[in-house]
């Protein structure tokens, strides 16, 4: 991941320093277009928990509901 998206985590930390390591991991999964089911399998949680985490992440980052969080992350 780091080789392909070299400065993603650094840019994300600069723009949103309040994000936890778990939040950063979720952002990385979303950036590479993993589905909630795939993220749930990797993280050993339910797909519903992934959806809740994604909503909390959206709130932390101040992303409006009308904007795709994946598109926002790709723009960084």
Buried (B, 14 or more C-beta within 10 A) or exposed (E): EEEEBEEBBEEBEEEBEEBEEEBBBBBBBBBEEBEBEBBBEEBEBEBEBBEEBBEEBBEEBEBEEEEEBBEBBEEB
